[in-house]
């Protein structure tokens, strides 16, 4: 849990604002990782799979919003969390 708090502090520069885009992306990524590990052992849990898809969609919308508004912070979030960048057409 200590590592999670330090990553969160790095992303939002120590700000405790849980409504900021970067914090929301961080917490969604944490939830996605938990659900992914759950689905590895319970592969037929379709309601959890649906919830995972909803979380992925929400995180994607937030990443699009962040990339349009602040490209430098978007790059920092992608690098820090270790997630793939958006596929732009």
C-alpha positions as CSV (number, residue, x, y, z in Angstrom):
1,X,0.0,0.0,0.0
2,X,3.0,2.3,0.6
3,X,4.0,2.1,-3.1
4,X,0.5,3.0,-4.2
5,X,0.5,6.2,-2.1
6,X,3.9,7.2,-3.4
7,X,2.8,6.8,-7.0
8,X,-0.3,8.8,-6.3
9,X,1.8,11.6,-4.7
10,X,4.1,11.6,-7.7
11,X,1.2,12.0,-10.1
12,X,-0.6,14.8,-8.4
13,X,2.4,16.5,-6.8
14,X,1.2,15.7,-3.3
15,X,-2.3,17.1,-3.8
16,X,-5.0,15.2,-2.0
17,X,-7.7,16.1,-4.6
18,X,-9.4,12.8,-5.3
19,X,-11.5,14.4,-8.1
20,X,-8.5,15.3,-10.3
21,X,-8.2,13.4,-13.6
22,X,-4.8,11.9,-12.7
23,X,-6.0,10.6,-9.4
24,X,-9.1,9.0,-11.0
25,X,-6.9,7.3,-13.6
26,X,-4.6,6.0,-10.9
27,X,-7.5,4.5,-8.8
28,X,-9.2,3.1,-11.9
29,X,-5.9,1.4,-12.9
30,X,-5.6,0.0,-9.4
31,X,-9.2,-1.4,-9.6
32,X,-8.5,-2.8,-13.1
33,X,-5.4,-4.7,-11.8
34,X,-7.4,-6.2,-9.0
35,X,-10.2,-7.3,-11.3
36,X,-7.8,-8.7,-13.8
37,X,-6.1,-10.9,-11.1
38,X,-9.5,-12.0,-9.9
39,X,-10.6,-13.0,-13.5
40,X,-7.4,-15.1,-13.9
41,X,-8.6,-17.5,-11.3
42,X,-12.4,-17.1,-12.0
43,X,-12.5,-17.0,-15.7
44,X,-16.3,-17.5,-16.0
45,X,-17.3,-14.6,-13.7
46,X,-19.1,-12.6,-16.4
47,X,-20.4,-9.8,-14.2
48,X,-16.9,-9.0,-13.0
49,X,-15.8,-9.1,-16.7
50,X,-18.5,-6.6,-17.5
51,X,-17.4,-4.4,-14.6
52,X,-13.8,-4.6,-15.9
53,X,-15.0,-3.4,-19.4
54,X,-16.8,-0.5,-17.8
55,X,-13.7,0.5,-15.8
56,X,-11.5,0.3,-18.9
57,X,-13.9,2.5,-20.9
58,X,-14.0,5.1,-18.1
59,X,-10.2,5.1,-17.8
60,X,-10.0,5.5,-21.6
61,X,-12.3,8.5,-21.6
62,X,-10.3,10.1,-18.8
63,X,-7.1,9.5,-20.7
64,X,-8.5,11.1,-23.8
65,X,-9.6,14.1,-21.8
66,X,-6.1,14.4,-20.2
67,X,-4.3,14.0,-23.5
68,X,-6.3,16.8,-25.1
69,X,-5.8,19.1,-22.2
70,X,-2.3,18.5,-20.9
71,X,0.0,16.3,-23.0
72,X,3.0,16.5,-20.7
73,X,1.0,15.3,-17.7
74,X,-0.6,12.6,-19.9
75,X,2.9,11.3,-20.8
76,X,3.9,11.3,-17.2
77,X,0.8,9.3,-16.1
78,X,1.3,6.7,-18.9
79,X,5.0,6.3,-18.0
80,X,4.4,6.1,-14.2
81,X,1.5,3.7,-14.3
82,X,3.0,1.6,-17.0
83,X,-0.1,1.5,-19.2
84,X,-0.3,1.7,-23.0
85,X,-0.9,5.0,-24.7
86,X,-4.1,5.7,-26.7
87,X,-4.3,4.5,-30.3
88,X,-5.0,7.6,-32.4
89,X,-6.4,7.2,-35.9
